[in-house]
Amino acid sequence: MPDSVRSRYLVTLGTQVFRLLLSVLSAAVVPRTLGPAIYGNYSFLLSTAAALRGVLDNSTQQAFFTFSSQERASGPLTKLYALVLGGQLLIVLAIIGAAAAAGKTEWLWHAQKVDQIVWVTILDWFLFLALSLQQLGDSKGLTVKLQLIGAGVSVLTLLGLLILWATATLNFYTFTGLNLLSAVLSSGMLGYWLVVRNRATFWQGALAVRTYVQRWWRFAKPLLLLQYYLPVVAYLGVYLIQRWYGSAEQGYYALALQWSAFAMVFTNAAVWIFWREIAHHSASGDLRLAALTYEKFSRLFVFLVLVLSCWLSAGSGLLVQIVAGDRYLAASRVLAIMAFYPVAQTLGQLTTASLKATDRTASYARWSVLLSIPDLLLTYVLLAPTTALVPGLHLGAVGMASKMALFGIVSVQVYDWTCCRHLGLSYVATLRRNIAAMATVGAIAFVILIWGSSWLLRAGLQNVKALGISSCAYGIAILTIIWLRPGLAGLTRGQVLRGVQLLGRC
């Protein structure tokens, strides 16, 4: 039987927070040890591998999750998707081999070694396989055990990382190898529990290629152009940073992007649960319940990500200096801007999930193509050198962060408006609540985290103490706002009281 929505979310959130704490330790070790250049190369290769995989995906991942969420048992679908994933890996490795044989690896992998390209590409595939297996369980409402497996593997990975660091053997190859071993272990354990222990639900059944290909074609036909186009648009900025600014600048951008993901802890715990519920309710014809689910999730998680983003932005200078060290001080400006990218990500993930879960892929495709035009123009204008044939602003990682965060927040409003109109919700009311939340949380962050931290530093406190005291005061202020105005976070006073009672029992 499926786990309840509450248990799925609480366990997912708990494991996400636990893994976040582990990743904080990792973030304090890896960038310092590898340095900006090597860390930048690793991030660039991982981004390139993800872009290639995205071009080959053809919406199969999202169709797989949506179809699996709509069916009680989906063994034939799982078998077909396993063949698709294997074929994708073989095609990418063939592309790398052909480029290496022709001496053209520079076209996609600027200033990178062939063996490193291959290892990181295989790593990306296994990371994606582990994610797909996790989503397979989520599609049936079976989340708890899978999340616990992921948390256990994260502990082992951190122990391995600390051993490499303590023995002074942490470098590009050992770091990649450790992550690959972790992804293989995670995939093996998840795969065993799903397709062996629960094979009646996830594996048994004759391979129905024609049936699912027809369903996939109806689902993916409006998205085919996007599947080849959007990964290229997303990859362009990363490639131009590598090409025009080098590996160190890539490392600053990668650090800011990775740390900004910390603000996504609540959203990441909910997005696939949200997708499954929207797909399930829309398939049963209950659009009212789907609308209620969309409104509750979007109001709560936009508020939560705003709280974390403002804290991350306001404390970016102190955080980078304390955790990553002086070699990454230039990344503090990038992080201060990139910290707001999770706001766009959160609303973007929820709206995209809603559109695709309700089979409204054509609407999503049209808006994505239109919005990609200013996206491309901004990427060039912000990154291009002033000496280029068409001169740009030459802002490097700061420019890329500005495009990702600020333009992302503006452009995602289109998707939110589309979802609200389809579900019968008021977009104006939604926008008004989001602006009120931004203004309130932003003002609190400015007064306590920026002005308050500066005052504490002038008073003679060390960086760590100043950040700790101001962060605690910020947390208390946010909790006070939630208590006084729970509607700002999409909650009622009764829900807040129940949450306090649950926290007390825990």
C-alpha positions in Angstrom: 0.0 0.0 0.0 1.2 3.6 -0.7 2.7 5.6 2.2 0.5 8.5 3.2 1.3 11.9 1.8 2.3 13.2 5.2 4.6 10.4 6.0 6.2 10.6 2.6 6.9 14.3 3.0 8.1 14.1 6.6 10.5 11.3 5.9 11.7 12.9 2.6 12.2 16.2 4.3 14.0 14.6 7.3 16.4 12.7 5.0 16.9 15.8 2.8 17.8 17.8 5.9 20.1 15.1 7.1 21.8 14.8 3.7 22.0 18.6 3.6 24.0 18.6 6.8 26.3 16.0 5.4 26.7 18.0 2.2 27.7 21.0 4.3 30.7 19.0 5.6 31.5 18.0 2.1 31.2 21.6 0.9 33.8 22.5 3.5 36.3 19.9 2.3 36.0 19.5 -1.5 36.3 23.1 -2.8 39.2 23.9 -0.4 41.1 20.7 -1.3 40.5 20.7 -5.1 40.9 24.4 -5.6 38.7 26.6 -8.0 40.3 25.3 -11.2 39.9 21.6 -10.6 36.5 22.0 -8.9 35.4 24.1 -11.9 36.5 21.4 -14.4 34.6 18.8 -12.5 31.5 20.9 -12.4 31.8 21.8 -16.1 32.1 18.1 -17.1 29.1 17.1 -15.0 27.1 20.0 -16.6 28.1 18.9 -20.1 27.2 15.2 -19.4 23.8 16.3 -18.1 23.2 18.5 -21.2 24.0 15.6 -23.5 21.7 13.3 -21.6 19.0 16.0 -21.7 19.2 16.2 -25.5 18.7 12.4 -25.8 16.0 12.2 -23.2 13.0 13.2 -25.4 10.8 13.6 -22.3 11.1 9.9 -21.5 11.9 10.5 -17.9 8.9 12.7 -17.2 6.6 10.5 -19.3 7.9 7.4 -17.4 7.1 9.0 -14.0 3.7 10.4 -15.1 2.5 7.0 -16.6 3.8 5.1 -13.7 1.9 7.4 -11.3 -1.3 6.6 -13.2 -0.9 2.8 -13.0 -1.1 0.4 -10.1 1.5 -1.9 -11.6 3.9 -0.9 -14.3 6.4 -3.7 -14.9 6.4 -3.5 -18.8 6.9 0.3 -18.5 9.9 -0.1 -16.2 11.5 -2.7 -18.6 11.1 -0.3 -21.5 12.5 2.6 -19.7 15.5 0.6 -18.6 16.3 -0.2 -22.2 16.0 3.5 -23.1 18.4 4.5 -20.3 21.0 1.9 -21.5 20.7 3.1 -25.0 21.3 6.7 -24.0 24.5 5.8 -22.2 25.8 3.9 -25.3 25.0 6.8 -27.6 26.8 9.4 -25.4 29.9 7.1 -25.1 29.9 6.7 -28.9 29.8 10.5 -29.3 32.7 10.9 -27.0 34.7 8.2 -28.8 34.0 9.7 -32.2 35.0 13.2 -31.0 38.2 11.9 -29.4 39.1 9.9 -32.6 38.5 13.0 -34.7 40.4 15.3 -32.3 37.3 17.4 -31.8 36.6 17.1 -28.1 37.4 20.8 -27.8 34.0 21.6 -29.4 32.0 20.5 -26.3 34.6 19.8 -23.6 36.9 22.9 -23.7 40.4 22.2 -22.4 39.4 18.8 -20.8 41.1 15.4 -20.8 39.3 12.5 -22.6 39.6 10.0 -19.7 38.0 12.6 -17.3 35.2 13.2 -19.8 34.4 9.5 -19.9 34.5 9.0 -16.1 32.3 12.0 -15.3 29.8 11.0 -18.1 29.5 7.5 -16.6 29.1 9.1 -13.1 26.3 11.3 -14.4 24.5 8.3 -15.9 24.5 6.4 -12.6 23.5 9.4 -10.6 20.5 9.7 -13.0 19.8 6.0 -12.7 19.6 6.3 -8.9 17.3 9.3 -9.3 15.0 7.4 -11.7 14.7 4.5 -9.3 13.8 6.8 -6.5 11.2 8.4 -8.7 9.9 5.0 -9.6 9.1 4.3 -6.0 7.6 7.8 -5.6 5.3 7.1 -8.5 3.6 4.4 -6.4 3.7 6.3 -3.2 6.5 4.1 -1.8 8.9 6.7 -0.6 10.0 6.0 3.0 12.3 3.1 2.6 13.9 4.5 -0.5 14.7 7.8 1.2 16.3 5.9 4.1 18.4 3.9 1.7 19.6 7.2 0.1 20.4 8.7 3.5 22.5 5.6 4.4 24.5 5.7 1.2 25.2 9.5 1.8 26.7 8.6 5.2 29.0 6.1 3.6 30.0 8.6 0.9 30.9 11.2 3.5 33.0 8.7 5.4 34.8 7.9 2.3 35.4 11.5 1.5 36.8 12.2 5.0 39.2 9.2 4.6 40.4 10.6 1.3 40.9 14.0 2.8 42.7 12.7 5.9 45.1 10.6 3.8 45.8 13.5 1.4 44.5 11.5 -1.5 41.6 13.6 -2.5 41.9 14.7 -6.1 39.8 14.8 -9.3 40.0 11.1 -9.9 39.4 9.9 -6.4 36.6 12.3 -5.9 34.9 11.1 -9.1 35.5 7.5 -8.2 34.0 7.9 -4.8 30.9 9.5 -6.2 30.6 6.8 -8.9 30.9 4.1 -6.3 28.2 5.8 -4.2 25.9 6.1 -7.2 26.4 2.4 -8.2 25.7 1.3 -4.6 22.6 3.4 -4.4 21.3 2.2 -7.7 21.9 -1.4 -6.8 20.1 -1.2 -3.4 17.2 0.7 -4.8 16.9 -1.6 -7.8 17.0 -4.7 -5.6 14.2 -3.4 -3.4 12.0 -2.3 -6.3 12.5 -4.8 -9.1 13.4 -7.9 -7.0 11.5 -7.5 -3.7 8.5 -5.9 -5.4 8.8 -7.3 -8.8 5.0 -7.9 -9.1 4.5 -4.1 -9.1 7.6 -2.8 -10.8 8.9 -5.6 -13.1 6.5 -8.4 -14.1 4.6 -8.2 -17.3 5.3 -8.6 -21.0 7.2 -5.8 -22.7 4.4 -3.6 -24.3 6.5 -1.4 -26.6 3.9 -0.2 -29.0 1.4 0.8 -26.3 3.8 2.9 -24.4 5.5 4.4 -27.4 2.1 5.6 -28.6 1.4 7.1 -25.2 4.8 8.7 -25.0 4.4 10.2 -28.5 1.1 11.9 -27.4 2.8 13.2 -24.3 6.2 14.2 -25.8 5.2 15.4 -29.3 4.8 19.1 -28.2 8.1 18.8 -26.3 10.4 17.3 -28.9 11.8 20.7 -30.0 12.4 21.7 -26.4 14.2 18.5 -25.6 16.9 19.3 -28.2 16.8 23.0 -27.7 16.5 23.8 -24.0 19.5 21.7 -22.9 21.6 23.7 -25.4 20.3 27.0 -24.1 21.0 25.9 -20.5 24.5 24.6 -21.4 25.5 27.8 -23.4 26.2 29.9 -20.3 28.3 27.2 -18.7 30.3 26.7 -21.9 30.9 30.5 -22.4 32.2 30.9 -18.9 34.6 28.0 -19.5 35.6 29.5 -22.9 35.9 33.2 -22.0 36.8 33.1 -18.3 38.5 29.8 -17.5 38.2 27.0 -14.9 38.6 29.3 -11.8 35.6 31.4 -12.8 33.7 28.2 -13.5 34.6 27.1 -10.0 33.1 30.3 -8.5 29.9 29.8 -10.4 29.7 26.1 -9.5 30.2 26.9 -5.8 27.4 29.4 -5.9 25.1 27.1 -7.8 25.8 24.2 -5.5 25.3 26.2 -2.3 22.2 27.9 -3.6 20.7 24.4 -3.9 20.7 24.2 -0.1 17.7 26.5 -0.2 15.8 23.9 -2.2 15.7 21.4 0.7 12.0 21.7 1.3 11.1 21.9 -2.4 13.2 18.9 -3.3 11.4 16.8 -0.6 8.0 17.6 -2.1 8.2 18.1 -5.9 7.8 14.4 -6.9 5.1 13.9 -4.2 3.4 17.0 -5.6 3.7 15.7 -9.2 2.3 12.3 -8.3 -0.7 13.8 -6.5 -1.5 16.2 -9.4 -1.2 13.4 -11.9 -3.3 11.1 -9.8 -6.1 13.6 -9.2 -6.2 14.9 -12.7 -6.4 11.4 -14.1 -9.4 10.7 -11.9 -11.1 13.9 -13.1 -10.9 15.7 -9.7 -9.6 19.1 -10.9 -10.8 20.8 -7.7 -8.6 18.7 -5.5 -5.7 19.2 -8.0 -6.2 23.0 -7.7 -6.2 22.8 -3.9 -3.0 20.7 -3.9 -1.3 23.2 -6.3 -2.3 26.2 -4.2 -1.2 24.7 -0.9 2.2 23.5 -2.1 3.1 26.7 -4.0 2.2 29.1 -1.2 4.1 27.2 1.5 7.2 26.3 -0.5 7.7 29.7 -2.1 7.7 31.2 1.4 10.1 28.6 2.8 12.5 29.0 -0.1 12.4 32.8 0.3 13.4 32.5 4.0 16.4 30.3 3.1 17.4 32.3 0.0 17.4 35.6 1.9 19.6 34.0 4.7 22.0 32.6 2.1 22.3 35.9 0.2 22.7 38.1 3.3 25.3 35.8 4.8 27.1 34.9 1.6 30.3 36.9 2.4 30.8 35.4 5.8 29.8 31.9 4.6 32.2 31.7 1.7 35.1 33.0 3.9 34.3 30.6 6.8 33.6 27.4 4.8 35.4 27.7 1.4 38.4 29.9 2.3 40.0 33.0 0.9 40.6 31.4 -2.6 36.8 31.6 -3.1 36.2 35.2 -1.9 35.3 36.2 -5.4 32.4 33.7 -5.3 30.7 35.6 -2.5 29.2 38.2 -4.9 28.1 35.4 -7.2 26.4 33.6 -4.3 24.7 36.7 -3.0 22.8 36.9 -6.4 22.5 33.1 -7.1 20.9 32.6 -3.7 17.6 33.8 -5.2 17.7 31.3 -8.0 15.9 28.7 -5.8 12.9 31.0 -5.7 12.6 30.7 -9.5 13.4 27.0 -9.3 10.7 26.3 -6.8 7.9 28.0 -8.6 9.3 26.6 -11.9 9.4 23.0 -10.7 5.8 23.2 -9.3 4.3 24.9 -12.4 6.2 22.6 -14.8 5.1 19.5 -12.8 1.5 20.7 -12.8 1.5 21.3 -16.6 3.0 18.0 -17.4 1.1 16.0 -14.9 -2.1 17.3 -16.4 -0.9 16.5 -20.0 -0.7 20.2 -20.9 2.7 19.8 -22.5 1.8 21.9 -25.6 1.2 25.0 -23.5 4.5 24.5 -21.6 6.4 24.0 -24.9 5.0 27.3 -26.5 6.0 29.4 -23.5 9.4 27.8 -23.1 10.4 28.6 -26.7 9.2 32.2 -26.4 11.0 32.8 -23.1 14.2 31.2 -24.3 14.7 34.1 -26.8 15.4 36.8 -24.1 17.3 34.1 -22.1 19.8 33.6 -24.9 20.2 37.4 -25.5 20.8 38.0 -21.8 23.3 35.2 -21.6 25.4 36.7 -24.4 25.1 40.4 -23.3 26.0 39.6 -19.7 29.0 37.3 -20.5 30.5 38.5 -23.8 33.8 40.5 -23.5 33.7 44.2 -24.2 36.1 43.6 -27.1 33.8 41.1 -28.9 32.4 41.9 -32.4 29.1 42.6 -30.6 30.4 43.8 -27.2 28.9 42.6 -24.0 29.1 43.6 -20.3 31.9 41.0 -19.4 30.4 40.1 -16.0 31.4 36.5 -15.9 29.9 34.4 -13.1 28.1 37.4 -11.7 26.4 38.0 -14.9 25.3 34.4 -15.2 24.0 34.4 -11.7 22.0 37.5 -12.4 20.4 35.9 -15.5 19.6 32.7 -13.6 18.1 34.3 -10.6 16.5 37.6 -11.6 15.3 36.7 -15.1 14.2 33.3 -13.8 11.9 34.8 -11.2 10.3 37.1 -13.8 9.9 34.4 -16.5 8.4 31.7 -14.3 5.5 34.0 -13.6 4.2 33.1 -17.0 3.9 29.4 -16.1 2.3 30.3 -12.8 -0.3 32.3 -14.6 -1.0 29.5 -17.0 -1.5 27.0 -14.2 -3.7 29.3 -12.2 -5.9 29.9 -15.2 -6.3 26.2 -15.9 -7.0 25.2 -12.3 -9.5 28.1 -11.7 -7.2 30.0 -9.3 -6.7 33.8 -9.1 -3.2 34.6 -10.3 -3.4 38.2 -9.1 -4.1 37.0 -5.6 -1.2 34.6 -5.8 1.2 37.2 -7.1 0.1 39.6 -4.4 0.8 37.1 -1.7 4.2 36.2 -3.1 5.2 39.9 -3.3 4.1 40.5 0.3 6.1 37.5 1.4 9.2 38.7 -0.5 8.9 42.2 1.0 8.4 40.9 4.5 11.2 38.3 4.5 13.5 40.6 2.7 13.1 43.4 5.2 13.7 41.1 8.1 16.8 39.7 6.4 18.2 43.2 5.7 17.7 44.4 9.3 18.9 41.3 11.1 21.3 39.5 8.9 23.0 42.4 7.0 22.8 45.4 9.4 22.8 43.2 12.5 25.8 41.1 11.4 27.8 44.3 10.5 27.1 45.8 13.9 28.2 42.6 15.6 31.4 42.5 13.6 32.1 46.2 14.5 31.6 45.3 18.1 34.5 42.8 17.9 32.8 39.5 17.4 34.4 36.8 15.2 32.8 35.9 11.9 31.3 32.6 13.1 29.8 34.1 16.2 28.3 37.1 14.4 26.8 34.8 11.7 25.4 32.4 14.4 23.8 35.1 16.5 22.3 36.9 13.6 21.0 33.7 12.1 19.3 32.7 15.4 17.7 36.1 15.6 16.5 35.8 12.0 15.0 32.4 12.7 13.1 33.7 15.7 11.8 36.7 13.7 10.6 34.4 10.9 8.8 32.1 13.4 7.2 35.2 15.0 5.9 36.3 11.6 4.5 32.8 10.9 2.7 32.9 14.2 1.3 36.4 13.7 0.5 36.0 10.0 0.3 32.3 9.1 -1.5 33.1 5.8 1.8 34.6 4.5 3.2 31.0 4.4 -0.1 29.5 3.2 -1.0 28.1 6.6 -3.8 28.5 9.1 -3.5 29.1 12.8 -4.8 25.6 13.5 -2.1 24.1 11.2 0.6 26.1 13.0 -0.7 24.9 16.4 -0.7 21.3 15.2 2.9 21.7 13.9 4.0 23.0 17.3 2.3 20.0 19.0 4.0 17.6 16.5 7.4 19.3 17.1 6.9 18.9 20.9 6.1 15.2 20.5 9.2 14.7 18.3 
